């Protein structure tokens, strides 16, 4: 099914012989799932998922607490870059480090949020794991502005890769960012923080009313 040839690092043939001889206690063993509560207990992110933000607030039954990507924090501390000014810049950038000039490029590449990683790459990695998972993966897809075309393309690609679960949850972004009360307003106005005001467009763009797979109801020919 997966067309994967196991490497010689592990004794797979010996394991197969042992299972054939003695059997297995459980027929199914693995089903990785991104559960928030159990991962937070040990200070980890959800299962195999990348961080949605390098700094964010987690709300649970007992209250709210701030979650920081501890690996990023450790690297920045060791490089002598971590300070209150940098912390505010990351918060103002919605937990992203991509637009902060003082952070090196290799750190930016390493600590991309899940929104900044191509979902095709996430599907490829899920397919690489799939050969060694006997059940399935609770694979979540993160698309800020999902539409019919993107979802169709994603589903067909996952199906061709052999994934049993192409998408467990679809995560999208809110149309408007939350107001950052704890950050000085000067940080929000800096270039690259994704907080610049966008002009409102009252006129309907011609592209939105043209014949498209994303809006079949707006096409006179399709809707008639």
Residue pairs with C-beta under 8 A, 6 or more apart in sequence:
1 162
2 127
2 130
2 131
2 162
4 131
6 12
27 134
28 134
28 135
29 134
29 135
30 132
30 133
30 134
30 135
31 133
31 135
31 136
31 137
31 138
32 47
32 48
32 129
32 133
32 137
32 138
33 47
33 137
33 138
34 46
34 47
34 48
34 49
34 138
34 140
35 46
35 47
36 46
36 58
37 60
39 45
39 46
39 47
40 58
40 60
40 67
43 70
45 51
45 69
47 138
48 125
48 129
48 137
49 114
49 140
50 112
50 113
50 114
50 117
50 122
51 69
51 95
51 111
51 113
51 114
52 95
52 113
52 114
52 115
52 142
52 171
53 94
53 95
53 96
53 113
54 68
54 69
54 72
54 90
54 95
54 96
54 97
54 111
54 113
55 66
55 67
55 68
55 69
55 87
55 90
55 91
55 95
56 66
56 67
56 95
57 64
57 65
57 66
57 67
58 64
58 65
58 66
58 67
69 111
71 111
72 97
72 107
72 111
73 82
75 107
75 110
76 82
76 86
76 103
76 107
79 104
79 107
81 102
81 103
86 100
86 102
86 103
88 183
88 184
88 187
89 100
89 187
89 190
89 193
90 96
90 97
90 100
91 180
91 182
91 183
91 187
92 180
92 183
92 187
92 188
92 190
92 193
92 195
93 99
93 100
93 192
93 193
93 194
94 177
94 194
95 113
96 113
96 115
96 116
96 194
97 103
97 107
97 108
97 111
98 108
98 112
98 116
98 192
99 191
99 192
99 193
99 194
100 192
114 122
114 142
114 171
115 142
115 144
115 173
119 141
119 142
119 143
119 154
120 157
122 139
122 141
122 142
123 139
123 154
123 157
123 158
123 161
123 163
123 166
124 161
126 137
126 139
126 158
126 161
126 163
127 161
127 162
127 163
129 137
130 137
130 161
130 162
130 163
130 164
135 164
136 163
136 164
136 165
137 163
137 164
137 165
137 168
138 165
138 168
138 169
139 158
139 163
139 165
139 166
139 167
139 168
140 167
140 168
140 169
140 170
140 171
141 154
141 167
141 169
141 170
141 171
142 171
142 172
143 150
143 151
143 154
143 170
143 171
143 172
144 172
144 173
145 172
145 173
146 170
146 172
147 214
148 213
148 214
149 213
149 214
151 167
151 170
152 213
154 166
154 167
155 166
155 167
158 166
158 167
159 166
177 194
177 195
180 188
180 195
187 193
188 195
189 195
189 196
208 215
208 218
209 215
209 218
209 219
210 219
211 219
211 221
211 222
212 218
212 219
216 222
216 223
217 223
